[in-house]
C-alpha cells in the first residue's frame, strides 16, 4: 500500500511547521537564524523523508509508582495510530516529524505531534538500535484541560531500517505516587 504523499504533504508540512514553531518560539528572539534553519530542516524531512506508520499498543505503568488498586483502573492497552516522515542523514542517523494519537491511561484520547532525533548503531545482519529524543506537543484531557503542551522525552528503537519496535519513557512527574513513570511501546514501519 503506497500512501499518496503529495495529497497529504501540504497538511502534514503545515502541522509539522506549526508544532516546530510553537516548540521553538521561545528561541526566536535570541536566534532567528537558528529558527529558520530548524524550519528548513523540518521541510527537508517532510519533502525527502520516508513515510512511516506508527502503531501503539502498550503502556507499562511503574509498579512501584502506582498502588495495586490504581493499576487495576489504568489502561495499559494504549491502542493508537500515527503517521510520520523520517529522513536518514549522511551520518546514518534519523530525524522524524510525526503525529500520533492513542488511548491514554484513562482511556481518553492522547494526541502528539513533534520532532524526533535518533542516533543509529548498526548491529549487523540488517539490524540496528537507536537512541535519542523527541520534542513534541501533547494534548491530554487530564492536563491543562486538553490544551497542547510541550514535552521532551527519550526514545529508543530496535529493528531494521524500515521496521522497528520503539519505546519512550515518561519519568515520574513528582515525588507523589501516581504520576508519570510510564513506558510506551509502539511499532513503526515504512510505507
N, C-alpha and C positions, 0 to 999 in steps of 0.2 A: 504494500500500500504506500503510495507516494503522496505526501501532503502537497497541496498546491501552495507553495510558499509565496508566490507572487501575490496571491489573493490576500494572504494574512500579513505579509510584510509591513504594509503601512500601519496597521493597527498594532502589531507587535512592536515595531520600532517606536511608535509614539508612546506606548505603555512603558517600554524599557527606558526611553529617554526621560519620561516623566518621573519614573522611580529613581533613576540616576540623578536627575536634577534635584529632587527632594532630598535624597541622601547626601548629595554633595553641596547643597545650598549654603550651609554654614561656612564652607571654604571659599565661596565665590568672591567675597570682598578681599580676601587675602591673596588669592592666587587664581585670577581669571584664566590665565593660560592653562593652568592645570585642569580647570573645569572644561575648557574647550577640548583639550587632549582626551579627557575622560569621555566626553560626548562622541568624539571621533572614534574612540576605541569601541564604545557600545554600538555605534553604527557599523563598524567593521565586523563585529561579531554577528550582528543581525544580517548583514549583507552576504558575508562569505562563510558563515558557520554552517554546521550540520544541524539539522532539526532532530531534537531528542524528545521522546515521550517519557514522562515520569509516571510511575505507578507506586503509590504508597499503600502500606497495609499494616504496619505495626509500630506502636509507640510503647516503649517499655518505661514504666514509672519506677523510680528507685524504691526498692523495698524498705530501705531504712528512712526514707523521707516521708512516706505516707503510712497511715495506720492500716491495719488489715481491713477494717470497715470501709475506709475511704477507697482503698484499692478495689474493693468489690463494686463500688459505684462508678469508678473511672472506666472510660472507653480506651482499650488498648488496640482495638481494631481500627486504626486510623486510615480507613479506605479513602483514596483520593486519586486525582489525575492532574497532570500538568503538561506543559509543553515548554520547550526552550530551544535556544540556539547555542551551539558550542563551537569554539574555534581553537584549534591546536596551534600554538605559536612555533617559531623556528627553533625553540629550545626543547620542544616536546611537551610543553605544559598546556593546560586547558584553561580557557576563560569561557564563562557562560552567562547568558541572561535567560531568565525563566519566569514563568508564572505557574503556581501550583495551588490547588485547593484540596482540602481534605477534611475529614471528620475529626474534630478536636477531642480532648479528654472528656468533654461534657456532651459529646455528640452534636455539636454545633459546627457550622462552617468556619474553617480557618483558611484565610486567603493570604498568599505570599507572592511577592514579585521582587526580583532583585538580580544581583550580580554575584557570580562565584568565581573563585580562582583556585585551581588545584595544581600542585606540583606533582608531576607524574614520575614514578620509578618503574621502569620495565623489570619484570620478574623472569622473563623467558617464556618460551612456548606460547607467545601471544598474550600472556597475562601481564597485568600492570596494577600497581597500587598507587593511590593518590591521597594527598592530604592538603588541606588549605582552609579557606574561609568563605563564607557568604555574607554579604551585606544586603539587607532586604527591608522592605516594608511589609509588615504583617498586620492583619486585621483579625481580631477575635472578639466575640461578644462579651467576654468577661474582663477585657482590658480596654479602658478608655471608651467604653460604650460603642465598640466596633470601629472607632476611628483608627486608621492605619498609623502604626508607629515604627520607628526604625529599630533594627536589631542586627547584631553581628554574631555569627555562630561558626564553630568549626565544622568542617565536613571531611569525610574520608570515603574512599571508594576502593573496590577490588573487582577486577573482571578484565574483559578485553577492551579494546578502544571503543567498541560500539555497544557493548552490553555490560552493565556494571550494577553491582549491589552497592548502595550508598547509605551513609548514615550521617546524622547530625545530632548534636547534643545540646540541650538547654540546661545549663547548670542550675543548681538551687538558687532561687532568687532572693532568699532572705534566710536569716537564722531560724526562723519559724518553720516547722514542718508543714508539708502540704503545698509547697511552691517550687516549681521547676523540677530539676533532676529527672529529665525525660530524654530518652534516646529514641529518635525517629529513624526507622529503617525504611528505605524505599529502593526502587529499581529504576534504572534508566536504560533506554535502548534507542539507537539511531533509527530514524525512519527513512 
